[in-house]
Every structure is written in C-alpha cells, then in structure tokens.
Amino acid sequence: MTQTETRAGTATTFESLDPATGDVVGVHPVHTEEEVRAAVARAREAAAWWSALSYDERDRHLSAWKGVITRRVGQLADLMHRETGKPHGDAMLEAALGIDHLAWAAGHAGKVLKRRRVSAGLVMANQAATVEYLPLGVVGVIGPWNYPLFTPMGSIAYALAAGNAVVFKPSEYTPGVGEWLAQTFLESVGHPVLQVVTGLGDTGAALCRAGVDKVAFTGSTATGKRVMAACAETLTPVVIEAGGKDAVIVDADADVDAAADATLWGACSNAGQTCTGVERVYVHERVYDEFLAALLDKAKGLRADDSAEAQLGPITTPQQRDVIRSHIQDALDRGGRAVLGGVESVGERFVQPTILVDVPEDSLAVQEETFGPTVTVAKVRDMEEAIARTNATRYGLGSTVFSKERGMEIAARIRSGMTAINGVITFAGVPSLPFGGVGDSGFGRIHGPDGLKEFTYAKAIARQRFKPLLTLTSFTRTDKADQQLAQMITMLHGRGTTIPKR
Ligand code: NDP
C-alpha cells in the first residue's frame, strides 16, 4: 500500500498492491473524518427503512445479495487472490464459508430475535413478560486483511440480519473486497444499508468517533485496545475479535497421521496468517516421535511461491515478515531447533514452512502471535501438562484436540472461545456456533445466535394482565402485604439446605 499525494499536503487516495508481485491492484479514496460521518448519516437514514422491514423481508433482500455474490464468486475470489496473494482455491473456500454464514444469519434472525414470552414467576404472576432483540441502528465494522471476506462477513451479515445498517472499513490492504461487497449489496437491495469507507488507520479511528451505535473490530490486540479507547469517549459498545496463539493437543490414543495433517494445514494454510491458525503443538510423549516424523514428511513438499500450483501464497504485509523472523531467531537463540526451515525461510515476499522443537515456553514463538507458516512442537508427559501449557498464554481464541477417548474432557478444560476435536478450525465453518475469544483474543461473539444478539439490545416488557393480589409497588402498601410477601418468599425460597461448615 502506498499513499499518493493528489492534493496539497493531504493524501486523498491510496493504492492496494498485489503482495506477490507488487503490482497495483486498485486506487481507493482515503475517506476523511467528514466523509465517514456523512456515510454514517446516510446509513442512519437507510437503517430507518431497513429496520422497519419484517425478518422475512430482510431475509429476501439478503438472499438476493447472497445470490449475486454466489453467481460472481469467481470474480470475488480473483480480487481476494490479487489483494492478499492467497491461492485462488483458498479464496474460493473463504468466499463459500462467508456465503454460508450470510444464509444462516438471514434465515435465523427472526427465530432468534423476535419477541417471545417468558415466565413472569410466581411473585409477579399478574404480569405478561416478553423479551425481543432490537437493532442498535448503525454498526461500524473494521476488518483485517487476512480473511477480507469471511472475517468481516461474520459481523456484517449478522448485524444486517438483525436489522442494522453497516458502515464497513476494510483493511488498507484489501479495500477492493470491501468496495465489491458494498457495490453488490447496493445492486441487490437498492438502498445504501451497507456502505464502505476506505483509507488507513485514521479512517478506522474516524469511524469509531462518527456516532455509530456499535463497533465490531477484527484485527490485532494492540489496535483493538486503541479502538476500545476511542469508543470509550462516547460509550460506544465494541466487540473485539483479536489475535490468537492457538494450540493443538495430541493425546496418546490419537490418530497421529490425521493430527499431523490437520496441524500442517492449520499452521500453514493462508501462509499462516489465520487468527485461529495453529502456532503450537503439545504431543503426548508416547506418540511424539511418530507425530513429528509424520508432520515433517507431510511438510516437505509444501512451498510458498507465486506459481499457479502454489498451496501457500506470500506474506501480505512487509512488517509481518519481520515479526516472523524475530520469533524464529528468538526461538533458536534460546535453545530451540528448526527441524524444518529456519530464519532463512523468511524471504523477500514468501516465507517457507518452519517447524521448531525444544523451544522454551516463555519465548516469543510460544507466547506471541507469529502469524506465519511456523509451528512449535513440544513433548508432554500427559494431558494435564498439555492443558496447563495450552492455557499459559494471554490469548484464548481457538484450540484443537486430537484424542479418541478424552476429546470432550480435554476440550472443556482449555481456556479458549472455541475448540475443534479431531479436526482443525472446524468451528468457524459451523454458522450456528459462536465465534470469539477470551483474554487478549478479545470479547463478544460473532456467528450463531450469540452473533445475532451481539448487534441488538434486549427489549423487556412487563404488561400487567390483572391487578396484583399484593400491592407492592405503591406507597399505599400495607404492613399486611409486607407480611404476606415475607410468607410467600419463605414458602418459595426458604427451604435451601444449610451446607455444614468444615
Ligand atoms: P490491524 O489491527 O493492524 O488492523 C485491523 C483493522 O483496524 C484495519 O482495518 C486497520 O486499518 C484498522 N485500524 C488501524 N488502526 C486503527 C485505529 N487507530 N482505529 C481504528 N481502526 C484502526 O490488524 P491486521 O489487519 O493486521 O489483521 C491481523 C490481525 O487480525 C491478527 O492479529 C489476527 O489474529 C487478527 N484477526 C482476528 C480474527 C478474529 O476473529 N479473532 C480474525 C482475523 C484476524 P488499516 O489496515 O487501514 O491500518
């Protein structure tokens, strides 16, 4: 990405570049604070129309958009390939998953969010109680470059299906994908319910301050903190989908070959630039040698280059190559060994797969997000040790367990928002499952019913059906009513057994 000076002293356009070749893919406006505010104002008008539609009507509009995306998916994948460098097939897979999420969100919004009756309880038996989930208004979505379609779609589709308008700020590396989405939406729906603003970090910061009703941020933990600080000024709520340091645990009874295959794909697909990518592996000592041999064997044929057959593309941003190099160097300096690749794997644009062993647990390659096709593999005595080491980072996004007998038990003890058992990153493709993390991986959820509710506020209504037997919420309340309430509460809740003191 470079900025172009087209007006005295101000950069008003920027270029997105093909990271494999450096070719210019497109030129895009740097939207100013004023322009961002104007987009939010237009979105607010569109939101009034959109939120007044029924769930079925919104489903029909979103389905029409989904149809356009699907029919032109080749064009979209090509743009994703050029802006990120990822192989065309991987871009198709990403688009397919994004389309599936759009379908789920549109089809399930009514079921999850519409008004429903809840029990009012015995004390308030004269009330009819209902709850429904109403749209917030305008949601600002700030997205990363690594999955320029799938990741923001996890917020955009769910926010739209819940009845909000969206203003989307794509990463400066993938503005074309953002513009493509907004254009196809306008063609399909005819109202600017989804708009895009492009630019650098400042445009994202302007969106946080532009009066949106919520910000859905996906990106690094460091930027997430800045976004949250900006949103705090106006008490704008945020959902933060940040980085990860996901581990794979391989138990003694695991299908070792399948675990090695999944680890390699989880660590190296998208050139390792996946928030839920595999960065660490803890293997039971009984199968460690077998696992490492299988992993090495499978990794040997894998190369990153710019040929049409390449399974790994380039590293999208120049800074990331420095991070990857520094993590490998730190691991080696501190006694680790590279059984595949090494510092020399980090090239001008491409990074070759690297497998590290004997890496101390407090080194950068084990504690910090590397975001490259590298992985550390460690031997553990038992699953207790594997779980303890997995949980010993400040991140908690995804995780994976390979075990025939104890998968569920181990998964339940891992402190991460999502866990795949005997598969890798499978949770991301299940639209009914919530997606998000704990700790430095962020908070709030996209996808699934939780993802729909994330972009709403709960509206509770208590409607009096008949006069209460006991008048409690009035200054005319009598002593007798107080006594009757005490009796009723004792009858309802007074029977809990006393836990003996130890
Ligand atoms: P960044 O944090 O660098 O950027 C994310 C977005 O924030 C970009 O659109 C960026 O714009 C924008 N931005 C930058 N500065 C500001 C600011 N001050 N205020 C508001 N917005 C700002 O992340 P990357 O794009 O490098 O993405 C990679 C990161 O995303 C990794 O850490 C990865 O783990 C994480 N990620 C998390 C996912 C999850 O679901 N948990 C999914 C996918 C990725 P610009 O690009 O123009 O600078």
Boltz pocket constraint, residues with backbone or C-beta under 6 A from the ligand:
constraints:
  - pocket:
      binder: B
      contacts: [[A, 142], [A, 143], [A, 144], [A, 145], [A, 146], [A, 147], [A, 151], [A, 169], [A, 170], [A, 171], [A, 172], [A, 173], [A, 199], [A, 200], [A, 201], [A, 202], [A, 203], [A, 204], [A, 205], [A, 206], [A, 208], [A, 218], [A, 219], [A, 220], [A, 221], [A, 222], [A, 223], [A, 224], [A, 226], [A, 227], [A, 240], [A, 241], [A, 242], [A, 243], [A, 244], [A, 274], [A, 275], [A, 276], [A, 369], [A, 371], [A, 397], [A, 436], [A, 437], [A, 441], [A, 442]]
      max_distance: 6.0
